[in-house]
């Protein structure tokens, strides 16, 4: 198993827009081959910061299967 950790800095005042957009992204992420689970956490000290944790079966599932997928390109 591979854990992908992403620190996400959102423009101040854009949290609601980000969270709406992420609801679309998590459907894409969870549909990918090799996906195991994910968790998005909001920082309690700085409201515009998040951490995204995604568990993949292999690094290739993340780097190739997800990052190079048509669905990711359309969402990005």
Secondary structure, DSSP 8 states (H G I E B T S, - for coil): -EEEEEEEE--TT-HHHHHHHHHHHHHHHHHSTTEEEEEEEE-SSSTTEEEEEEEESSHHIIIIIITTSHHHHHH-
